[in-house]
Amino acid sequence: MSVLSRDEILKAISEGEIEISPYDPNTVGCASVDLTLSNEFRFYKPGREVIPVNEQTDFKDLTEKVIMPEGEPYLLLPGQACLGITTENVKLSPRLCGLLEGRSRFARLGLFVHITAGFMNPGINNRQVLEIYNASNNALALIPGTKICQFIFMRLAGEATYHGKYSTNIL
């Protein structure tokens, strides 16, 4: 596997191996594409029950969805986690996979934008769910429309397509 450079990302976009919607060419960096935080979030309901960590547990049972009105941030308190989702839909060919990472400018504020499960499977066609955590001592205002994370593209040896549970990625 190799990471695609800016020129290779642009080539893959022009050849249809990568589709990003909506697409802004200004978001393509030297080896990644910045993605935007949407106004959809899921916060974890308060509780003290024991949650089994197994294949049957559904995050939707533990969270509540909120759609922020235009211009309003989502306030994430210290030590809290939430789920967010990108505005962009990313579609990859079966020859590409990727990594979803936070941006260092926000990590320096104590914001973990994607704390686990950063591998993006080949052949996906979805928006990216973000596992967000505030590790700082301050409340952080998550502002929809912010270029919050970056998608790093990698060329796969062979071809494969993900058909799993989260192939549609709906919050």
N, C-alpha and C positions, 0 to 999 in steps of 0.2 A: 504494500500500500504506500501511496505517496500523497502528500498534501498538495492541492492545486494552488498555484500562484495566481495572482490577479489576471495575467494574460490567459492562463488556462481556464479560470473561472469564466471569463468573458467569452472564450471560445466555446466552452460547454454550454453556456446560455445561448449563444448564437446557433449552436447545433441542436438545441432542444434536449440536451442531457440534463440540464438544470432549468426548471421553470420556477420563477418567483412571482407571486401575484399578491398585492401590487408590487411592481418592480421599479426601483429607482437606481440608475447606474451610479449615482454618487455614493451609494452605500457599499460598493465593492472596494475593499481595502487591498493591501498587498498580498494577503493569503486568506481572506475571509469576507463574508458579507454581513453587515450589521442588520439586525432585525429589530422591529419596533414593538414596544409594549402596547397591547390593546387596552381597552377599558373594562375588560371582563376579568373578574377575580373570583377565587373561592377561598373563604376563610374557614379555619378549623373551629367547629363548634366547641364551646367550653364543655369539659367533662372530665371525670376521673375514672371512667370505666376502663377495663383492660380490653384492648383491641387485639384480636389475633392477627399476627402477621403471616398470612397465607394467601394462596391464590384466589380464595373466595371473597376476601375482604374487598369492598368497593369504596374507594376514596369519596365517592359522592354521598355515601351514608354518613360520613364524618365531617363533611364540609357543607357550606351554604354558598350559593352563587350570588354575586352582586355585580351589577353593571353600573359603573360610575357615570353620572351625568357628564356631558361635555364640559371640559375645563376644571373638573374636580379631581384631585389626587386621591389615591387610596393610602390611608395612613397605616404604616406597619410599625408597631411598637417594638421596643427592644426585646429580643428573645422570641419573637413571634415568627411564624411561618405562614405563607399563603401560597396559593397557586395562581399563576397568571398565564396568559397565552399571547403569542405573537399575533400581530395584525396580518402578517404575510403568511401565505400558504407556500410551502416548499415542496416541489415535486422533483424526485431524483430518478435517473435511469437505473436499471438493474446493475450498472457498472460503477455506480457511485454510492458512497455512504458518507457519513460525516460526524462531526463532534459539535455539540452546542455548548458554548462557554460564555461566562459573564465577561464584562469589560473591566479592565483594571481600574479605570477611573471611578467605578462604582464600588469595586471591591475595597478600595482605599477608604470608603465611607463606612465599611462594615457590612455591605450588602452582598450576600451570596445570591446570585441570580439564578444559578442552576446547580443545586447542591449535590445531585446524584443523577444517575441514569442519563449521562450526557451523550451516549452513542446513538446516532440516528441511522437507522437501517437503510440498506439499499432499496430502491423502488418506492420509498414513501411518497405520499401525496397528501400532506396535511399541514395544519398550523402546529407550532411547537409549544407544548405545555412547559411552563417554567416553574421550577420548585424553588421558591424565593424565601430567604431567611434573613432576618435582621440581627446580625451579630454585634451591633454597636450598642452603646449606652443611650442612644438618642432615638426618638421617633423619626422614621424616614417617610417622606411623602413620595409615593410611587406615582409618577406622572405619565398617564397614557400619552402615547406619541413619542416617548423617549426611545432613542436607539439603545436598547437595554442589554442586548446580547449579540454574539457573533456566531455565525455558522461557518465551520471549517469543513471544506470538502476534501474527500479522499477517493482516489481511484482504487477500485476493488480488483483483486486478482480473480477473474471469473465473473459470473453474474449470479444475482440472487434478488428476490423480491420479498419484502416483509408483508405478511398477511395476518398479523397477530391482533390481539385484543384492542390495541391502541392505534390501529391503522387510520382511524378517522380523527382522533384527538379532539374531542369536543369537551369543553369545560362544562 
